[in-house]
């Protein structure tokens, strides 16, 4: 019986969606690193809720900067699990689903970078 040299990840995930799923994880880790570094250089209040009418309502304490990387990690993890569970479906659908998650993760990362850039 030949020994398979593929990892469990390679067995579970189709080759077409490995790159987007890995990209999501890299973006999530990058978001965590940027938020951690930003935490130490940001002022005590940061603008997070831009849609609120009054400027005082837009400000939150700086530990709330962790919300954005949390969203990225949660979204990336849930998307990866869904892609693995739906591996029997059409590959085009899985590719679209995975790349859409990459776009959402990038939007979260750019939002984080914008908040930090505004305050520096």
KAHUUR-V23007 format. One record per residue. RES is the residue in one letter. PHI is phi in radians with two decimals (* if undefined). OMEGA is omega in degrees with one decimal (NA if undefined). BURIAL is 1 if it has 24 or more other ideal C-beta (glycine too) atoms within 12 Angstrom, else 0. Layout:
RES;PHI;OMEGA;BURIAL
RES;PHI;OMEGA;BURIAL
//
This chain:
X;*;-178.5;0
X;-1.24;179.3;0
X;-1.55;-180.0;0
X;-1.41;-179.5;0
X;-1.78;177.3;0
X;-1.67;178.7;0
X;-1.39;178.8;0
X;-1.11;177.8;0
X;-1.06;179.9;0
X;-1.18;178.6;0
X;-1.30;-176.1;0
X;-1.46;-172.7;0
X;-1.92;177.5;1
X;-1.14;-176.0;1
X;-1.10;-178.9;0
X;-1.23;-176.7;0
X;-1.97;178.1;1
X;-1.14;-178.2;1
X;-1.10;178.2;0
X;-1.07;179.6;1
X;-1.16;176.3;1
X;-1.16;178.4;0
X;-1.11;177.8;1
X;-1.05;-179.1;1
X;-1.16;178.3;1
X;-1.13;178.9;0
X;-1.11;178.9;1
X;-1.11;179.0;1
X;-1.13;177.8;0
X;-1.09;177.2;1
X;-1.09;179.0;1
X;-1.12;-179.8;1
X;-1.12;-179.5;0
X;-1.13;179.5;1
X;-1.15;179.2;1
X;-1.16;177.5;0
X;-1.16;179.2;0
X;-1.14;-179.3;1
X;-1.02;-176.0;1
X;-1.42;-178.4;0
X;-1.94;-177.9;0
X;-1.45;174.6;1
X;-1.23;-176.8;0
X;-1.09;178.8;0
X;-2.06;178.9;0
X;-2.21;177.1;1
X;-1.45;-178.9;1
X;-2.04;-175.9;1
X;-1.81;-176.6;0
X;-1.25;-174.4;0
X;-1.42;179.3;0
X;-1.33;-170.9;0
X;-1.26;-175.4;0
X;-1.60;-178.6;0
X;-1.03;179.7;0
X;-1.21;177.8;0
X;-1.38;-179.7;0
X;-1.35;-175.4;0
X;-1.52;176.3;0
X;-2.37;175.0;0
X;-1.07;-173.0;0
X;-1.15;173.9;1
X;-1.08;178.5;0
X;-1.21;177.0;1
X;-1.09;178.7;1
X;-1.28;178.8;1
X;-1.13;-176.1;1
X;-1.14;175.2;1
X;-1.12;176.5;1
X;-1.10;176.7;0
X;-1.11;-179.5;1
X;-1.09;-179.7;1
X;-1.17;-179.9;1
X;-1.09;-179.4;0
X;-1.12;179.5;1
X;-1.13;179.4;1
X;-1.16;179.5;0
X;-1.10;179.6;0
X;-1.15;178.5;1
X;-1.08;179.2;1
X;-1.11;179.3;0
X;-1.12;179.0;0
X;-1.13;178.1;1
X;-1.19;-179.5;1
X;-1.22;-177.7;0
X;-1.70;-175.2;0
X;-1.12;-179.9;1
X;-1.48;-178.4;0
X;-1.51;-177.5;0
X;-1.03;-177.3;0
X;-1.17;177.8;0
X;-1.11;177.6;0
X;-1.07;178.7;0
X;-1.13;178.4;1
X;-1.11;178.3;1
X;-1.08;179.5;0
X;-1.08;-178.1;1
X;-1.20;-179.4;1
X;-1.23;174.5;0
X;-1.10;177.8;0
X;-1.16;175.7;1
X;-1.10;-179.9;1
X;-1.10;179.2;0
X;-1.11;178.1;1
X;-1.10;177.2;1
X;-1.15;177.9;1
X;-1.10;177.7;0
X;-1.11;178.5;1
X;-1.10;179.4;1
X;-1.16;175.1;0
X;-1.11;177.7;1
X;-1.08;179.2;1
X;-1.11;-179.9;1
X;-1.17;178.6;0
X;-1.06;-179.8;1
X;-1.18;179.5;1
X;-1.13;180.0;0
X;-1.09;-174.9;0
X;-1.49;179.9;0
X;-1.61;NA;0
//
